[in-house]
């Protein structure tokens, strides 16, 4: 568990990290540099879940070295599937990371939503649903590895 006290917001007690794959932690189906190492460090304190439509068919192979579970979504509308996944985990114990319109519901439902301004772009709808905006996935994961950065961003 990762516990963080945010002045003016309260205490976050996070157990799950849920990430979108394409556009968030991968570009064109290829894992971005630095992601694997950071996720494996976070896996010591959070259960890591990777959600994907697996557009490029590479998610399992790209994530083989990550201590995480890869969940391939059913064909069709992914936003609702992601939201239901967060609901099953317990939104109050979950941090989500995404970039696309299909991440909007999960970003808004989770205790903490982090949006990535990544190489594949960012949805304005998802941006408005997030709590924190970062310029790349590694910066987002570093917020969790160094929680005082998160406190500095979110405190009142």
C-alpha positions in Angstrom: 0.0 0.0 0.0 1.0 3.6 -0.7 -0.3 6.0 1.8 0.0 9.8 1.2 -1.5 12.6 3.3 -2.5 15.5 1.1 -3.1 18.7 3.1 -6.6 20.0 2.3 -7.6 16.8 0.5 -7.0 14.0 3.0 -5.3 10.7 3.1 -4.9 8.5 0.1 -4.4 4.8 0.8 -3.7 3.3 -2.6 -3.4 -0.4 -3.3 -3.9 -0.6 -7.0 -2.2 1.1 -10.0 -4.2 0.8 -13.3 -2.6 2.0 -16.5 -3.7 2.3 -20.1 -1.2 0.7 -22.4 -1.2 2.3 -25.9 -0.6 6.1 -25.8 0.2 6.1 -22.0 3.0 3.7 -21.4 3.6 2.6 -25.0 3.8 4.3 -28.3 2.7 2.4 -31.4 2.6 -0.7 -29.3 6.2 -0.4 -28.0 7.0 0.2 -24.3 8.5 3.6 -23.6 12.0 3.8 -22.0 12.1 3.8 -18.2 8.5 2.4 -17.8 9.5 -1.2 -16.9 11.9 -0.2 -14.2 9.5 2.2 -12.5 6.6 -0.1 -12.6 8.6 -2.9 -11.1 9.7 -0.6 -8.3 6.0 0.4 -7.7 5.0 -3.3 -7.8 6.6 -3.6 -4.4 3.9 -1.3 -2.9 1.0 -1.5 -5.4 -0.7 -4.2 -7.4 -0.1 -3.2 -11.0 -2.8 -3.7 -13.7 -2.4 -2.9 -17.4 -5.6 -2.4 -19.4 -5.5 -2.6 -23.2 -7.5 -3.1 -26.3 -4.1 -4.4 -27.6 -4.4 -2.5 -30.9 -1.0 -3.6 -32.1 -1.1 -7.1 -30.6 2.1 -6.4 -28.6 1.0 -5.8 -25.1 1.8 -9.2 -23.6 5.3 -9.3 -25.1 6.0 -5.7 -24.3 5.0 -6.2 -20.7 6.6 -9.6 -20.1 9.3 -8.1 -17.8 6.8 -6.1 -15.7 5.4 -7.4 -12.4 1.9 -6.7 -13.5 -1.2 -8.3 -14.9 -2.2 -7.4 -18.5 -5.9 -7.3 -19.0 -7.0 -7.3 -22.7 -10.4 -5.6 -23.1 -13.2 -7.1 -25.1 -13.7 -5.6 -28.6 -15.9 -2.5 -28.6 -16.4 0.3 -26.1 -13.5 0.3 -23.7 -14.4 3.2 -21.5 -17.1 1.3 -19.6 -15.0 -1.8 -19.3 -12.2 0.3 -17.7 -14.7 2.0 -15.4 -16.1 -1.3 -14.2 -12.6 -2.7 -13.7 -11.9 0.3 -11.3 -15.2 -0.3 -9.5 -14.3 -3.9 -8.9 -10.9 -3.0 -7.4 -12.3 -0.3 -5.2 -12.0 3.3 -6.6 -11.0 4.7 -3.3 -7.9 2.5 -3.3 -6.9 2.9 -6.9 -4.7 5.3 -8.9 -5.2 5.4 -12.7 -2.9 6.6 -15.5 -4.2 7.2 -19.0 -4.3 9.6 -22.0 -7.3 8.9 -24.2 -11.0 9.5 -24.3 -11.6 5.8 -23.3 -9.7 6.6 -20.1 -12.0 9.4 -19.0 -14.3 7.4 -16.8 -11.5 5.5 -15.0 -9.5 8.7 -14.4 -12.6 10.4 -12.9 -13.7 7.4 -10.8 -10.3 6.6 -9.1 -9.1 8.2 -5.9 -6.3 9.6 -8.1 -6.2 10.1 -11.8 -3.0 11.0 -13.6 -3.1 12.0 -17.3 -0.1 11.7 -19.6 0.6 14.2 -22.3 2.4 11.5 -24.3 3.7 11.0 -27.8 0.2 9.8 -29.1 -1.5 12.9 -27.7 -4.1 13.5 -25.0 -7.8 13.7 -25.0 -9.3 17.0 -23.7 -12.1 15.0 -22.1 -9.7 12.8 -20.2 -7.6 15.8 -19.3 -10.6 17.4 -17.6 -11.3 14.2 -15.6 -7.8 13.8 -14.2 -6.4 15.1 -10.9 -2.8 15.6 -12.2 -1.3 16.3 -15.6 2.3 15.1 -16.4 4.3 15.5 -19.6 5.3 11.9 -19.9 4.6 8.5 -18.2 7.9 8.4 -16.3 7.0 11.7 -14.6 3.7 10.3 -13.6 5.2 7.1 -12.2 7.8 9.2 -10.4 5.0 11.0 -8.6 4.1 7.7 -7.0 7.7 6.7 -6.4 8.4 10.1 -4.7 5.0 11.0 -3.1 6.2 14.4 -1.8 6.0 15.5 -5.4 2.4 14.5 -5.4 1.8 16.3 -2.2 3.4 19.5 -3.6 1.1 19.3 -6.6 -2.2 18.6 -4.9 -2.1 20.3 -1.5 -4.3 23.3 -0.9 
